[in-house]
Every structure is written in C-alpha cells, then in structure tokens.
Amino acid sequence: MSIELRALRYFVAVVEAGSLTAAAAQLRLSQPSLSVAISQLETEVGVPLLTRSSRGVEPTGAGRFLLDASSRVLGDVAEISATLSRFGAGLAGSLTIAAVPVLMWARVPRLLRDFARASPEVEVRPLDPPPWVALDLLQQNRVDLAAVLVADPRRFARRHRDEFNIVDWGAVPIVAALPPELRAPDDAALPLPLRAFDAATLVLPHRTAAVPSLPESVETAFRTHGIVPGAIRTVETIQGGMPLIEAGLAWGLLPDPDHGSLERFNVAVRPVHPAPQPLRALVLTRKGQTTDPALRRLLDHIPDAASNRV
C-alpha cells in the first residue's frame, strides 16, 4: 500500500471543511474530482473513511485515526521542507573549520560570533591543528574550511591554487613575547630593539615545508640584521612554546593577529623594531566547494573575501 501525500491533504481538507463541496472550493478542484480522489483513498486503505449525510461528511473511526496520523505526517513534511529550504539558504546545516591556534585565540571567535548572529541554526565545529594538518584535513574533505598563517602568500598560492580557493585574511604582525618578569608598564608600547634577541634563547615552532610561516619570517629578519640568538629551542607548535616563555626559559617572536591575542598568556608583549615581515592569514576552501550555501554565508563574514583572492 502506498498513500500519496496529496491524498492525505485532500482527506484532511474534507474533514476540516465538513463537506466535499467546501473542501473542493478551498483546494480549487472540482467536486467530482475530489470525490473520486477520496474514493480512491478508501479503496487503497481498504476501509471507509467518511460517512456521508445531508449535513455533510463525518470521519469514521478509521477516518479519525487517519486524520490524526495525517496531521502528524503533513506537519513533519512541512517541517522537513522548511528545514531543507533553510539549508538551501545557508541558514541551517553544519560546518567544520580547522584554524591554527593563533587564529583561534581571537580572530576565529569574532568570526563565529558574527556568523552565529546571522545563521544561528548552522552548527560550526572548530578544530585547532598545526597548519600542515589543517591542509591535510581540507584535502581529505574532513573539514570545510582551513585558516593558516604563511610567510609568503604568493608562493603558497602558486603551490596550492589548483586545489584551493585562497582568500587573504589580512596581515598578522610579529611581536616580542617576553617572560613576565620583563614586563614594564611604561615600556609596553615602546618597540623592543630586534637586536635584543642577539645571544638570547629563542623558542620557535619547527619549520615545515608544507606551510612556511613564522620560523622562516623570523630567520629572514635575523639574517638581514645580523642577529644570532644564543640558542633556539624548537617546539611542535606556537602554543607549545608559551610555557617556556612564561617560565622565563626563552623569549619569543610570535604572531599577534588582533593586537591582543597573546593577552591570555602570562607574558610581556611588545612591538619590535625593525619588525620581521608580517605573516598573512589565509582562508582556504576546496575548489568547487563554495557552492555550499552555509559555507558561502560564512565566507561573507570575512572582510572583503570576494575581492581578496590570492
């Protein structure tokens, strides 16, 4: 047995109107056509659904059961249709984004806050892997969007433009992150001479050929200005070096995307002069993927995303 939704709608309309004539007018059908449709439904289910009299129609016991069931089914169908429409408009669904931790400290939360106001029914799942893992996750279709920091955006684009859409999310300055005992309120806004890192113990994340980033920018600045740290301690990721700085065991040169991202740590933050070349934040999506309405709406909240393709 296969009951069409249209037949259920006709049946509900007849019961609610109390007559075939009134229901036919509401449905913009001829009365004979509606009568045939109801008769076919009764034949399909194998039981009378309506009793007919001079006063109109009344549901039988089976008809009352079908009326209740039809109301639930038609309500569910309407909800499904409305939800699918919200998916089509990018107002429902889910997205997974992989952003390097530095961007997760301030920039990504601000993006998600703005997006949630416009699309509260879209669930966003954030991940904070190292940059090379973020690229792998995007390539493997396990995330919808990746955000990384790079030292040379043009070189990165030449390497990856065939597989990714690449949007420039702005410059990310590099600042000094010093042990807390070196914090001096009067000096917070004064640039620290880059020369101060000569002979200091520096902590840096290790280099990766997949995503040249902070180590390359710092090393270029040191080479340009003839600075030789006393020692370099290598860690897996930027956040992995923060305990060493907080403990006074090393100094850092770190990206500060929003001039406040490092405030969560117990470190002294100062601008540097001459400053290393700023990094660039890049937002990546797979080629052809931006047909997803929810993803398009998220990208709309990245300033000038449409005009900042790399």
C-alpha positions in Angstrom: 0.0 0.0 0.0 1.3 3.4 -1.0 -0.6 6.5 0.1 0.3 9.8 -1.6 0.7 12.9 0.5 -1.7 14.7 -1.9 -4.4 12.2 -0.9 -3.8 12.9 2.7 -4.1 16.6 2.2 -7.4 16.2 0.3 -8.7 14.0 3.1 -7.8 16.4 5.9 -9.3 19.3 3.9 -12.6 17.4 3.5 -12.9 16.5 7.2 -11.9 20.1 8.3 -14.4 21.7 5.9 -17.2 19.2 6.7 -18.2 18.8 3.1 -16.8 17.8 -0.2 -18.1 20.9 -1.9 -16.5 23.3 0.6 -13.2 21.4 0.5 -13.2 21.4 -3.3 -13.6 25.1 -3.3 -10.7 25.6 -0.9 -8.5 23.2 -2.9 -9.6 24.7 -6.2 -10.7 21.4 -7.5 -14.0 20.3 -9.0 -16.2 18.5 -6.5 -16.4 15.3 -8.7 -12.5 15.1 -8.9 -12.2 15.4 -5.1 -14.9 12.8 -4.6 -13.0 10.4 -6.9 -9.7 11.1 -5.0 -11.4 10.3 -1.6 -13.0 7.1 -3.0 -9.6 6.0 -4.4 -8.0 6.6 -1.0 -10.7 4.5 0.7 -10.1 1.7 -1.8 -6.4 2.0 -1.2 -6.7 1.6 2.6 -9.5 -0.9 2.3 -11.8 0.7 4.8 -14.5 3.5 4.7 -13.1 6.8 6.0 -16.1 9.1 5.8 -19.8 8.8 6.4 -21.9 11.0 4.1 -25.2 12.6 5.0 -27.3 15.6 4.1 -25.4 17.5 6.8 -22.1 16.8 5.1 -19.4 14.3 5.9 -18.0 12.9 9.2 -15.0 10.7 9.7 -15.5 7.1 10.6 -13.4 5.5 13.4 -10.7 4.7 10.8 -11.1 8.2 9.4 -10.4 9.8 12.8 -7.3 7.7 13.1 -6.2 8.7 9.7 -7.0 12.3 10.4 -4.7 12.3 13.5 -1.9 10.4 11.6 -2.2 12.7 8.6 -1.9 15.8 10.7 1.4 14.5 12.1 2.7 13.3 8.8 1.9 16.6 7.0 3.3 18.6 9.9 6.5 16.6 9.7 6.7 17.1 5.9 6.2 20.8 6.3 9.0 21.0 8.8 11.3 18.9 6.6 10.5 21.2 3.7 11.2 24.3 5.7 14.4 22.9 7.1 15.6 22.0 3.6 14.8 25.5 2.5 17.0 26.8 5.3 19.8 24.5 4.2 19.4 25.9 0.7 19.6 29.5 2.0 22.7 28.6 4.2 20.6 29.1 7.4 20.9 25.5 8.6 23.4 22.7 8.5 26.9 22.2 9.9 30.5 23.3 9.1 33.8 22.2 10.4 36.7 24.6 10.3 40.4 24.0 11.0 42.4 27.1 12.1 45.8 27.3 13.5 45.7 28.0 17.3 46.9 31.6 17.0 43.8 32.5 14.9 41.6 30.6 17.3 42.6 32.9 20.2 40.7 36.0 18.9 40.0 36.2 15.2 38.1 33.0 14.7 35.8 33.6 17.7 35.0 37.0 16.4 34.1 35.5 13.0 31.9 32.8 14.6 30.1 35.3 16.8 29.2 37.4 13.8 28.2 34.3 11.8 26.1 32.9 14.7 24.0 36.1 14.8 23.1 35.7 11.1 22.9 31.9 10.9 22.1 30.6 14.4 21.0 27.2 13.2 24.3 26.4 11.5 26.5 24.3 13.8 30.2 25.2 13.5 32.7 22.7 14.8 36.2 24.3 15.3 39.5 22.4 15.3 42.9 23.9 16.1 45.5 21.6 14.4 49.0 22.6 13.3 49.0 24.2 9.8 50.2 21.1 7.9 47.4 19.0 9.5 44.8 21.7 8.6 45.8 21.4 5.0 45.6 17.6 5.1 42.2 17.7 6.7 40.9 20.1 4.0 42.4 17.9 1.2 40.8 14.8 2.7 37.4 16.5 2.8 37.3 16.2 6.6 36.8 20.0 7.2 35.1 22.6 5.1 37.5 25.5 5.7 41.1 25.9 6.9 42.8 29.1 8.1 46.6 29.3 8.3 49.4 31.8 8.6 52.1 31.9 5.9 55.3 33.9 5.3 55.0 34.1 1.6 51.3 34.1 0.4 52.2 34.3 -3.3 54.5 31.3 -3.1 51.8 29.4 -1.2 49.2 30.4 -3.8 51.4 29.2 -6.7 51.7 25.8 -5.0 48.1 25.3 -4.0 45.8 27.4 -6.2 44.9 24.4 -8.3 43.3 22.7 -5.3 42.2 25.5 -3.0 40.3 28.8 -3.2 42.6 31.1 -1.3 41.4 34.3 0.5 43.7 36.8 2.1 42.5 37.4 5.7 45.0 40.2 6.4 48.4 40.9 7.7 49.5 39.4 11.1 52.3 41.4 12.8 55.1 39.6 14.7 55.7 40.9 18.2 58.1 40.1 21.1 56.7 37.8 23.8 58.9 38.0 26.8 58.9 36.4 30.3 56.6 38.2 32.7 59.4 39.5 34.9 60.4 41.7 32.0 57.0 43.3 31.9 57.3 47.1 32.4 54.0 49.0 32.0 55.8 52.2 30.9 57.6 50.3 28.1 54.7 48.2 26.8 54.1 50.4 23.8 57.8 51.1 23.2 59.4 48.9 20.4 61.9 46.4 21.6 65.1 46.6 19.5 65.3 43.4 17.5 69.0 43.4 18.5 67.9 42.5 22.0 67.5 38.9 20.7 71.2 38.7 20.0 72.5 35.9 22.3 69.1 35.4 23.8 67.4 31.9 24.0 64.6 31.9 21.4 61.7 29.5 21.1 60.3 28.8 17.7 58.0 26.2 16.2 59.8 23.8 13.9 59.9 24.6 10.1 57.6 22.7 7.8 57.9 22.7 4.0 54.1 22.4 3.6 53.4 25.8 5.2 56.4 28.2 5.5 55.4 30.5 8.3 56.8 32.0 11.5 60.2 30.3 11.6 61.0 31.5 8.0 60.0 35.1 8.7 62.0 35.3 11.9 65.1 33.7 10.4 64.9 36.1 7.4 64.8 39.1 9.8 67.7 37.8 11.9 69.8 37.1 8.8 69.0 40.5 7.3 70.1 42.3 10.5 72.9 40.0 11.5 71.3 38.7 14.7 72.5 35.4 16.2 70.4 34.0 19.1 72.4 32.3 21.9 70.2 29.2 21.4 67.0 28.2 19.7 64.5 25.8 21.3 62.2 24.1 18.9 58.7 23.1 19.7 55.9 21.5 17.7 53.6 24.5 17.6 53.5 28.1 18.7 51.3 27.4 21.7 53.8 24.7 22.7 56.4 27.3 23.3 54.3 29.5 25.6 55.1 27.7 28.9 58.8 28.2 28.2 58.3 31.9 27.8 56.1 32.1 30.9 58.7 30.2 32.9 61.4 32.6 31.8 63.3 29.9 29.9 63.1 31.6 26.5 62.0 34.6 24.6 59.6 34.5 21.6 58.7 36.3 18.4 55.1 35.5 17.8 52.2 36.5 15.6 49.6 38.7 17.2 46.7 38.8 14.7 44.5 41.2 16.6 46.8 43.1 18.8 45.6 41.3 21.9 45.6 37.6 21.0 48.5 37.0 23.4 46.9 38.7 26.4 45.6 35.3 27.6 49.2 34.3 28.5 51.4 35.5 31.3 53.9 37.1 29.1 55.1 40.7 28.3 54.2 41.7 24.8 56.0 44.5 23.0 56.3 45.6 19.4 59.7 45.0 17.8 61.9 47.3 15.7 62.8 46.6 13.0 59.9 44.1 12.9 60.1 40.9 10.9 57.9 40.7 7.8 54.3 40.2 8.9 52.7 36.9 8.2 49.5 36.7 6.2 46.4 34.9 7.4 44.8 32.8 4.5 41.4 31.2 4.4 41.2 28.1 2.3 38.4 26.1 0.8 38.4 23.3 -1.7 37.8 24.1 -5.4 34.2 23.8 -6.3 33.1 23.6 -2.6 31.8 27.1 -2.2 28.5 26.1 -3.8 27.6 25.1 -0.2 25.2 27.9 1.0 26.3 27.8 4.6 29.9 28.0 3.7 29.2 30.9 1.3 27.5 32.7 4.2 30.4 32.1 6.5 32.8 33.5 3.9 30.6 36.6 3.5 31.6 37.4 7.1 35.3 37.5 6.2 36.0 41.2 5.3 36.4 41.7 1.6 36.6 37.9 1.0 35.2 38.3 -2.5 37.9 40.8 -3.6 40.9 39.4 -1.6 41.5 36.2 -3.5 45.3 35.3 -3.7 
